Amino acid sequence: MRSLLQAALACLPAASLLLAAGPAAAIDVPNVGGKPMAVDVVNTAAAVYHFENRNDDPRYASRYLDDHYGEILDRLDAQLSWWRLQLGARIDAALYVGTPSATSADLQQKILNDEVLFEINDARRELHSRYRNTVYPAKLWVTYTQPGIEATAGDFYAQLGRGLVFSVRKMDELAIDTTVRGGRLALDHDFTLLRLKAVAFAGQLNPLRIDSASGRRLHGAGSPLFFGFPDAESAGNLITDESTLDAQGNPRPVRNVAEARPSYVEDTVLGGSLEVGVKGVQLAANGALLRGEIGTFSGSIGVPSIAEHGDVYVEVAGQPGRTEEGRRIRSGYAIYAAANARSGPLAVSLEGKHYRRFLPLSASIDVDVLNPGFSAPEYKGLAYNQPPTAEPVYVEPIGAPNVCATGGRGRVDYRFNRSVSLYAWVGHYVSFTEKANEECITDDANRTDTWDVAAGTELHFDDSRSHARAWAGARQSDEADSERAFYSEGYVRYDIVKHLAGAFSIQAQGNSRRRYRPENFESSWIEGDNYLALQWSPHLAAIFGHEYTSVPGCEPGKDGELCHLFSGGLQWKSGSRRTTLAQIVDTAQLFVGQRRGGLRCVSGVCRTFPPFEGARLELVSRF
């Protein structure tokens, strides 16, 4: 297997050179049954090697078993269009080289020397569902489209309203790509005085089965809709060894066999919406039923244009009470509103929420960190609805603030001219579920009060070939009963591009934060990311990165010191598809260095990434 990685790295440039001389073959057929046909193929291949990422903790096997291995990741996306039909497929593959072993001599020696506090069996459980070679058809679909009708069989994305009721979509920043596999029908018709749109869908939820950040594989229960997918049987039984004493007091080895079981039970969903547009007003009703027992519904009203100077949207959602895992879940509701006004150089936006016991639609995934043999804790945050947070997109939530919260944010933008604009916002939020409070008891013992403020500017110069965007902000959360700080943060974020000459420019981008959360650490800590890039548009970019953090334990043996992480990278874009070489090497990226681990969030959707130290070569080919 080690030679496979070396061969793949060697063959990527060689294959490109062999085909460079030939003209690019367009995959367009002008006449198939009297209709044109087009085929689009995109392949993304990555070869990665993980060095020591310096997150070792003697208590956890997971942190000792994520170093010194290689992987080849490949994603093949293909789409065929003909007449009113579109057929698509995505094939995912993951191959691992030199992966950690539960029985390595080095690990056994560390266990004997008490350098680590876990046992060989803990390592076996941790590795049971990690670093498994996998190839499977991740997405398959066929869509029929004609005026007023769209029908899909296979995989599709879906969102009802603003995401309160149901939302599954692709989020590349977080390596999330969840779809529904089943059937979807959308009907749309304009009746002159009103316009109707109806959507209905049903199927089973289809998250990605390979977590590229950790090498964890998600094993399904074996639904017939997911043929060729990894299931519990493909992982096999979990075998551990223990030692007992016989009747004479002599040690005797005993082999325990735990039968294979899935880490994911394929969730079913049934949902739909009805939208009515009349005289500039849009009304909608949405509903979804998850696993045949968890219902969520909403109604909304929207006015997309108010005298051409504004718009407004309001959605009210409910979750009826139910019994789940032997306990009674009380009913919940959510109210979300957004409004915008524009006049000349001034723009004002308001966004607010009021949620009570409005629970996330969590996936049926075993995320037990204490039993990793048959669990997938890396998928803990996977949910099938995404309630609007009314917060800046990069805010990292504490606890479950959206379950029981009231608050909102107002933003003002003022543009002096085409080159200069200023903006500022202020938000205030009251949450009862940032602390542990599943029942949403609204008393001061559970309440946190948060203020979020920021101001910034956007400048354009050099005939709009250069720009500077920068803003500074602060966030302060206090406990209502004691008025003590619950969380605080101050930050600066920036993105600056300066045109040099011709196609050359230089870009600096990053952020710096000072954070304080007394529940975790006695004192505040700082962290930040800063990247500098020299760009030759549109082809080449050379990037240097510096990340830092002073969070205690950022590296083994460091407590209160600043940890530095450095990286470098190159990115090439062909800028055309006129030659075979340009198609094969549409985009090539090389990254070498370190990245800080931690929580990353996009509009309230978050996941934890482990730290990375190593090298990654990625090649995107488009045909």
N, C-alpha and C positions, 0 to 999 in steps of 0.2 A: 504493500500500500504506500510506503514512503516513496517508492520510485514513481508511483502514479502522480503524486503532487509535483515532483521534479519534472516529470515528462510534460505535464500540463503547462507549467510555467515556461518550459523551453519551446513548446510547440505554438504558443499563442503568437509571438512575433514571426516565427518561421512561416506559419500558415498565411499570415497577412502578406508577407513578401512574395510568396509563391503566386498569390492571386492578384498582386498589385498591377501587373501588366495588362490584365484583361479588362474589357469594358464592363460596366455594371449592367447586370441583367434586370430589367424592370419586370416586376411580377404583376403585370397588368395584362389581362386578356380582353381584347376589344369586343369579342363576340362569342358568347357561350349561350346557345339557345336564343339568340337575338338580343341578349343583354350583356353589358360589360361586366367583367369580374375583376376584382382586385384582391391581392393577398398581401397582408402586412405581417412581417415577422420581426420580432425584437428579442434578442437573447442577451441576458445579463449574466456574466460569469465572473466569479471572484475567487481568487486564491488568497488564503489568509493563514498567517502563522502567529500563534499566541506565545509570547514570552512570559516571564514572571510579571504579573500585574500588581504585585505588592499589596494584595489585600488579605494576606494570610491571617487567619485567626485560629488558634489551636482548638477552639471549641467546635468548629464547624467543618465537616468534611467537604462541603460545597466550595469552600474558599481555598482548600488545598488541592482541589481536583479541577481547577480551571486554568492551568498553565501548561506551557510546553507541548502544544499539539498543533497540527495543521488541519485545514479544512478547505474543501472546494465546494462552493455554492453556485448553483446555476438555476436561472429562471428563464424559461422559454415561453414567450407570449406570441400567439399566432391568431390572426383574424382574417376570415374570408368574407368578402361582401359580394353578393350577386342578387340582382333584381331587388326584391324587398327583404331579402334574408341576410342575416349576419351570423356567422358561426365563429366561435372563439374557444380557445383553450389556453390554459397555463399549466406547464409542467414544471414542478419543483424538484430539485435534487440536492442532496447534501452527502458528501463523502468526507470521512475523517481519517487522519493519518497520525500515527504516533500518539494516540490518546492516552490519558492517565489510566493506570491500572490499579485495581484494589489490592492486588497481590504483589506489587513491585517491592523489590528489596529495600529501596530507599524509604518507602512508606512504612514497611514493617519495622525498620530500624528506628524510625521516629516514634512509632508506637511503643517499642520496647524501652526507649530512652525517655518516655513521658514527654516528648517534645510536642505531641498533640494529645488532645483529651478525648478523641474518638477512637473507635475500634475498627478492625478490618470489615466487620459486618456493616458498619455505618457507611464505609466507602462503597461496599457492594450495593447497598440500597441507593446511594446517591447516583451511582453510575448506571443503574438498571435502565433508566430511560434517557440517558444522555449519550451523545456521540455515536448514534446508530445510523449507519448508512441507509439512505432513504431516497427513493424516486417514486413520485406519485402524481396523478393528475389533479392538481390543486383546484383548478377552476375549469368548468366546461359550460358552454351555453350556446343557444340558438335563439335569435330574435327575429320576429316578423314585424315589419312596419309598413303601414299605409296611412294616408291621411285620416286622423281620428282614432287609429287603432295601433297599439303596440303590444305584442304578446311575446313573452320570454319563457323558455323552458331551460332550466339549468341554474347557473349562478347569476345573481343580480344584487345590486345595492338597493337599499330602501331607507327612506326617511319620511316620517309622518310629522307634519307640522314643523316645529323648530327642534325636534328631537326629544321632546318630553315623553311621547308615547312609544316611539321606536326609532332607532337609528343604527344602521350598520353601514360602514363606508371604509374607504382606504385612507390610511394616515401614514404616509411614508416616513415622516419624522420619528414615529414611534414604532416602525416596523409592524404595523397592524393592517390587516387586509381581511376583514370579515364580510362574508356575503351570506345570502339565503340561497340554498339550493332547493329548487322546487319549481313553481310556476307563478308568473306575474302577468296580469292583464290590465292595461290602461286604456280607457276610452275618453275621448275628448271631442266635444261638438259645440259649435257656436250657433245659438238659436236667435241671433240678431239682438233680442232684448236681454238675453242672458247667455252665459257660457257655463257648460257643465263639464266637469272632469271627474271620472271615477277610477279608482285604482283598487285592485284586490290581489292579494298574494298569499301563498301558503308554501310551507316547506320546512326544511331543517337548517339550522344555523351551521355555517361552515367557516370557522376560524382557521388560520394557517396552522399546520401541524408541526412545523419546525420553527423553534425560536432561535434565530440566527445568533443572537447575542450570547446565549448560554449553551447552545447545543442540545437543549431539552426537546424531546419529542412527545407530542400529545397523542395518546392512544385512545381511539374511539371504541364504542361498544359494538361496532360492526353493522351499522345501518346499510341496507342495500343501495341507498342513494350514493354512498361513498365507496364505490368499488375501487380497489387498488390503493386504498388509504391504509396507513398504519393503524392496526388495532391491537387489543390486548394480547392476542395470540401471537402476533409478530414479535412482541417483546419477550414472550416466554415467561416461565415461572421464575420466581426470585429464590435463589438458593443461598442460604447462610449456614455457617458452621458454629456449633457451640460445643462446650466441653462439660460433661457431667461425671459424677462419680458412680461407679458400680457398687455392688453389695460389699465388695472387699475394700472399698475406698480408693480404688485405682481410677485415674482419669480415663474417660471414654469419650471419643468424639461423636457428636450427634449432628446429622445433617437435617436441617429444616427446609421444607419446600413450601413456599407460599404460592398458591395457584394464581396465574395471571388474571388481572382484572383491569378494566379501563380507567384511565384518568379523566375521560370526558364521555359523558352520555349525551348523544346528539339531541339538542334542544329542538322542539317543534314550535312553529309560530304560524299564526293565522292573523292576517291584518288587512286593513284597507282604509280608504279615505274617499270622501265625496266633497268636491269643491264647487261652489256656485259663485259666479261673478255677475254682478248686475249693477249698472250705473256707477261704476267706479268703486264698488265695494265687493270684497271677496270674503265669502263665508266658507268655512270648512268644518267637517266632522271627521275625526280620526279614531281608530280603535285597533288594538292588537291583543291577542291572547297567546301567552307564552306557556308552553308545556301543558296546555289545556286547563290551567288553573290560575294563572296570574293575568288578570285583565287590566288594561290601562286604556283610557279613552280621553279625548279632548275635543273641545270646540274652539274655533278661532274666528276672529274678524280682522280684516286688514283693509286699509285704504292706501293703495300704493301711490296715489298722487293727490295732495290737497292743494289746490290752486297752483300746482306746479312748484310749490315751495316747501313741501313736506310730505311725510307719510307716517302712518301709525299702524301698529300691530299688537293685538292682545290675544293670548291663548290661555284657556283654563282647562286643566287636566285633573283626572281623578284616578285613584287606585282603590277599588272596592276591597273591603276586609276579606280575609281568607284564613284558612288553617294551613300551616306549613310546618312540616317536621314535628307534628304533634303540638304546636303552639299556635295561639290565635294572633294573627297579624291584624292590627286595626287599620281601618281605611285611611287613606291619605289623599292630599290634593296639592295642586300647584297652580300658581298664577304667574304668568310672565307677560311683560309689556315692553315695547320699544317704540320710540318716536324720534323723528328727525325733522329739523326745520332748517331751511336754507334761504338766505337773502343776501344777494351781492357777495361780498367777501366773507360773510359770517355764516358759520354752520354750527348748529347745536344738536347734540344727540343725547337722549335719555334712555336708560335701560333699567328695568326693575324686576324683582322676583319676590314671591312670597310662597314658600314651600313648607308643608307640614306632613311629616311621615311619608314623604315621597321617595320611595326606595329605588335604588338602581336595579335594573333587570339583569342580575348577575348570571353568568353562564354556569352550567352544571359541570364544573371542573373541580376535581380534588386538588386543593391548594395547601394541604396540610404540610407544613415545613418539617414536622416531626416524623413523618412517614414518607420520605421521598421516593421509596421504591415504587410506589404506585400513585404518585401525585405529581403535579406540575405547578409548583408555587409561582413560577415566572408568569403564569397567566392569571394571577390573582385579580387584576384590575379589569378583566374583560367583562364588559356589560353591553346590553343590547338597547340601551337608551342613553342619550347624552343631553340632559337638561341644560339649558343655557345658564352660565354662571354669573352673567352681568359683571364680570371681572376682566382685567387685562388677560390676554391669552396665555401669558407665561406664568401666571400665579400658581404656586405649588400648594394644593390644599392640604390641610391638617385634619386628620380624622375624616368625617363625612359631612362637610359643611353644607352641602346642598340638600341633605335629607330634611333638615328642619332649620330654615333660615329665612330672613327678611332683609332686603337691602336693595341697593341700586347704585348706579354711577351716572354722572353727567359729564359730558365732554364738550368743550368749546374750541372751535378752530377758526382762526382769522388769517386770511391771506391778504397781505399788503399788496402784492403784485405777483407776477408769474414766477418770481424767483424766491420770495421770502414768505414764510407762513409761521405762525405760532399756534400752539395748542396747549391745553391744560385739562385735567380731569380731577374730579374728587368723587370718591365712593365711600359709602357707609354701609356696613353689614352687621346684622345681629344673628348669630348662629347659636343653636343649642345642641349641635352634634359634632362640633370640633373635639369636644371631650367625648368619652364613651357614654352614650345616652340613646340606646336603640328605641326607647319608647317615646322619644321626643317630649320629654317633660320640660315645659317652658318655665323654669324657675331660675333665679339668679345663680344657683349653685352650678348649673350647666351652661350658663350664658357666657358668650364672649362677644365683645364689641370691637369692631375693626374699622379703622379709617385708612383709606388708600388714596394717596394724592401723587400727582406727577405733573410736570410741565416740560415742554420741549420745543424744538424748532426744526424746520426743514428749509434748507437753502439750496438753490440751484444756481450754478454759474458756469462759465466757459461754454456759453450757448447750450446749456443743459447737459453738457458732457461730464460735468462734475456735480457732486452734491454732498451735502453734509446733513445728516440726521442725528440728532442727539437729544436725549431726555433724561431727566433725573426724577427720582420718586422715592417715596417712603411709605411704609406700611406698619401700622401699630395695632396690635390686638391685645386687649386687656380682659382679665377675668372680672365679671360683674360683681361677684360677691366680695372679693378682696381688693379689687382695683389694682392687682399686681399684673405685671406684663406676662402675657401668654405667648406672644411672639412679636418680634419687631424686625424690620429690615429697612435699610437704606441702600439705594443703588444708582448707578449711572450706566446707561446703555448708549451705544453709538454705532453709526455706519457712515463712513466717509470714503468717497471716491474722488480722486484728483486726476484729471486728464493730463497726461504728460506731453505726448506728441503723436500725431498720426493715430495708429491703432493701440497705442500703449497708455496704460493708466495704472495707478496704484490705489489699493483699497485697504482700509483698516476697519475692523469690525470687532465688537466685543462688549463686555459688560464687567462691572465690578460691584460686588455686594458685600455689605456687612450685616450679619444675621445674628439673632439672639433668640434662643428658645430654652428657658430655664428648666423645662421638663427633661431635656436631653443633656445639656451642658451648663456648667456653672457660669461660664463667661461667653461672650460673643465670639464669633469667628468670621473670617473673611474668605471669599472665594471669587474667582473670576476667570474669564476666557478672553483672550486677545489674539486676533489673527491678522496677519499682514500678507497681502497678495500683490504680486506684480503680474499684470494681465496684458496679453497681446490678443486683442479681440478680433475674431471670436474664438481663436484657436487654442491659445496656451495660457495657463496660469500657474505660477509658482507660489506656494503658500507656506508660511511659517506660523506655527501656533505656540502659544504659551498659556498654560492653564495653571492655576494655583489654588490652594486651599489651606486653611489652618485648622480645619475641624479635627478634634482629637482623634488619634488613631488613623490619620490619613495614610500613614505607612507604618509597618511594624517597627516599634521602638520609638516612634515619634508621638509626643503628646504635647500639644501647644505650639509646636514648631510649624513653620510654613513649608508645605510640600509643593515642589515645582514639577510640572509635566511639560515636556517639549515635544514638538512634532513638526514634520515637514511633508510637503506633498506636491505633486505635479498633476495637472489636469489638461488633457488634450481633447479638443472638439474639432471634428473634420470640417463642419460648416457646410457640407454638401453631401449628396449621395450619388454623384455622377460617375464615380469609379468604384470598382470592387473593393479596393483598399479603403475608400471612404466609408463604404457600407460596413465592412468588417470592423474597422476601427472608427466607429462613429464617435464614441467617447471612451477615453482611457484615463483611469485615475490611479495614482499610486499614493499611498499613505504609509508613513513610517514614523513611529513614535508612540506617544502615550495620550490617553484620554481619561479624564476624571469620571468615576462612576457616580451614580446618584439618580435622583428622581428627575424625569423630564416630562413636561406637561404641555399640551396644546388644547386650549379652550376647555379645561377641566378634565380632559382625558390624560391620564398619567401612567407611566410605567417606570420601574427601576431598572437601570442598566448597570451591569458590572463594570469596573474599571478595565481598560484595555491597554496593553502594551505589546506591540508587535508590528507586523507589516501586512498591508492589504493591497492587492492589485486587482482592479476591476476593469472589465472590458464590456462595453455595450455595443452590440452589432445590430444594425437596422437594415432590413431588406424590403 
